[in-house]
Amino acid sequence: MLDPVERTCEIIFGVIVVLTFTLSLSGADSGRSETGAVLRAALTCNLAWGIVDGALYLMSRFVEHARAHSTLLAVRRAPPDTAQALILDALPAPVAQVLTRAEVDGVWQRLARLPEPSHRIVLTRTDLIGAVAVCLLVFCSTLPIVVPFLLIHDASTALRASNGVALAMLFVAGWRLGQHAGRPPWRVAVVTVLIGVVLVAVAMALGG
């Protein structure tokens, strides 16, 4: 439903959002009631952003389905040279560059023999599950960062533990991105942590 990059980026997004809340407690002698209010705000904010992200995911999937449908119709109705150009444009560049004209022509002929596609664009069950997954990833990324505040009574100690958990989550997320990209995981992990810290600072400086 979601590729590794989508999953990881949603988690990074959730971590960054919740950090803008927990770091607002630093340097202050926050009472339990104030800390609780901030944590509730972080949870509800990430839930709201998770719902927004899920809705945007569905919008993007609808557009992708519509574009694929339009491309298929254009390929079926176009003359051979135009159809082959459309097919090559729709493929990833490394794939398009190695296909021969005969291979592209074979693809065009098979597409032309397909039944006439429906003009109705619908979201699939997989799309809906993917939207729910996006929402849950953003929301659930909040929970590990919040747990130290629930287990540790001292607010300063809880904040340090929470920040450590958040940094560890960013590091692991960056490590997974590095593995997926075929790059040195530790380098990508360090860069991800640095980018996350910078984005949190920017968000807080702008009132986020």
C-alpha positions in Angstrom: 0.0 0.0 0.0 2.8 2.4 0.9 6.3 2.2 -0.3 9.2 2.4 2.2 9.9 6.1 1.4 6.2 7.0 2.0 6.1 5.1 5.3 9.3 6.5 6.6 8.6 10.1 5.6 5.2 10.0 7.3 6.9 8.9 10.5 9.5 11.6 10.2 6.7 14.2 9.7 4.9 12.9 12.8 8.1 13.1 14.9 8.8 16.7 13.8 5.3 17.8 14.6 5.3 16.4 18.1 8.8 17.8 18.8 7.5 21.3 18.2 5.1 20.7 21.2 7.4 18.9 23.6 10.3 21.3 23.1 8.0 24.2 24.1 8.4 22.7 27.6 12.1 23.1 27.7 13.6 25.7 30.0 10.4 26.1 32.0 9.4 24.6 35.3 6.3 23.0 33.8 3.8 21.6 36.1 2.1 18.3 35.5 -1.1 20.1 34.4 0.8 22.2 31.8 2.7 19.2 30.6 -0.5 17.2 30.3 -2.1 20.0 28.3 0.9 20.1 25.9 0.9 16.4 25.4 -2.8 16.3 24.7 -2.3 19.1 22.2 0.5 17.1 20.5 -1.7 14.0 20.3 -4.7 15.8 18.9 -2.6 17.9 16.5 -0.9 14.7 15.1 -4.3 13.0 14.8 -5.6 16.0 12.9 -2.5 16.1 10.6 -2.8 12.4 10.1 -6.4 12.8 8.9 -5.3 15.7 6.6 -2.4 13.6 5.2 -4.7 10.6 4.6 -7.1 12.8 2.7 -4.3 14.3 0.6 -3.1 10.7 -0.1 -6.5 9.8 -1.5 -6.5 12.9 -3.6 -3.0 12.0 -5.0 -4.1 8.4 -5.7 -7.2 9.6 -7.5 -5.1 11.9 -9.7 -2.7 9.0 -10.4 -5.6 6.8 -11.5 -7.1 9.5 -13.7 -3.7 10.2 -15.3 -3.1 6.5 -16.0 -6.6 6.2 -17.5 -6.0 9.3 -19.7 -2.7 7.9 -20.8 -4.2 4.6 -21.8 -6.9 6.2 -23.8 -4.4 8.5 -25.5 -2.2 5.6 -26.4 -5.1 3.5 -27.8 -6.3 6.3 -30.0 -3.0 7.8 -31.2 -1.1 6.9 -34.4 1.8 4.5 -33.8 4.6 7.0 -33.5 2.7 9.2 -31.0 1.5 6.2 -29.1 5.0 4.9 -28.7 6.2 8.3 -27.5 3.4 8.3 -24.9 4.4 4.9 -23.7 8.0 5.9 -23.3 7.0 9.1 -21.4 5.0 7.0 -19.0 7.9 4.7 -18.1 10.8 5.4 -15.8 13.7 6.9 -17.8 16.2 3.9 -17.2 13.5 1.5 -18.5 12.5 3.7 -21.5 16.1 4.1 -22.6 16.8 0.4 -23.0 13.6 -0.6 -24.8 13.8 -1.1 -28.6 11.3 0.3 -31.0 10.0 -3.2 -31.6 9.4 -3.8 -27.9 7.6 -0.5 -27.5 5.5 -1.4 -30.6 4.6 -4.7 -28.9 3.4 -3.0 -25.8 1.3 -0.6 -27.9 -0.3 -3.5 -29.8 -1.2 -5.3 -26.6 -2.7 -2.1 -25.1 -4.7 -1.6 -28.2 -6.2 -5.1 -27.9 -7.4 -4.5 -24.3 -11.2 -4.0 -23.8 -12.4 -0.4 -23.7 -11.7 0.9 -20.2 -14.5 2.4 -18.1 -14.6 6.2 -18.0 -15.3 6.1 -14.3 -12.4 6.7 -12.0 -12.8 5.1 -8.6 -10.6 4.7 -5.6 -9.7 1.1 -4.7 -9.8 -0.7 -1.4 -6.0 -0.5 -1.3 -6.2 3.3 -1.7 -8.5 3.5 1.3 -6.3 1.2 3.4 -3.3 3.3 2.4 -5.0 6.5 3.6 -5.8 4.9 7.0 -2.1 3.7 7.2 -0.9 7.2 6.5 -3.1 8.6 9.3 -2.0 5.9 11.7 1.7 6.4 10.9 1.5 10.1 11.7 -0.5 9.6 14.9 1.4 6.6 16.2 4.7 8.3 15.7 3.7 10.5 18.6 3.3 7.8 21.1 6.9 6.7 21.8 7.8 10.4 22.3 5.0 10.9 24.8 5.6 7.8 26.8 8.6 9.2 28.9 6.2 12.0 30.2 3.8 9.3 31.4 6.5 7.2 33.1 8.9 9.8 34.5 7.6 12.2 37.1 10.4 14.8 36.8 9.6 17.0 33.8 13.2 17.8 32.9 14.2 14.2 33.0 11.1 13.2 31.0 11.9 15.9 28.4 15.5 14.7 27.9 14.3 11.1 27.6 11.6 12.2 25.1 14.1 14.1 23.0 16.3 11.1 23.0 13.5 8.9 21.8 12.7 11.4 19.0 16.3 11.6 17.9 16.5 7.8 17.9 13.4 7.6 15.7 14.8 10.1 13.2 18.1 8.1 13.1 16.3 4.8 12.5 14.1 6.4 9.9 17.1 7.8 8.1 18.9 4.5 8.3 15.9 2.8 6.6 15.9 5.5 3.9 19.6 4.9 3.3 19.1 1.2 3.0 16.3 1.7 0.5 18.3 4.2 -1.5 21.4 2.0 -1.6 23.4 4.7 0.2 25.5 4.3 3.4 22.7 4.1 6.0 24.6 5.8 8.8 25.3 8.9 6.7 21.7 9.2 5.6 20.6 8.6 9.2 22.9 11.5 10.5 21.6 13.8 7.7 18.0 12.9 8.6 18.6 13.8 12.2 20.2 17.1 11.3 17.4 18.0 8.8 14.8 17.0 11.4 16.4 19.3 14.0 16.6 22.2 11.6 13.0 21.7 10.5 11.8 21.7 14.1 13.8 24.9 14.8 12.3 26.6 11.8 8.8 25.5 12.7 9.2 26.8 16.2 10.7 30.0 15.1 7.8 30.6 12.8 5.3 29.9 15.6 4.6 26.3 14.8 
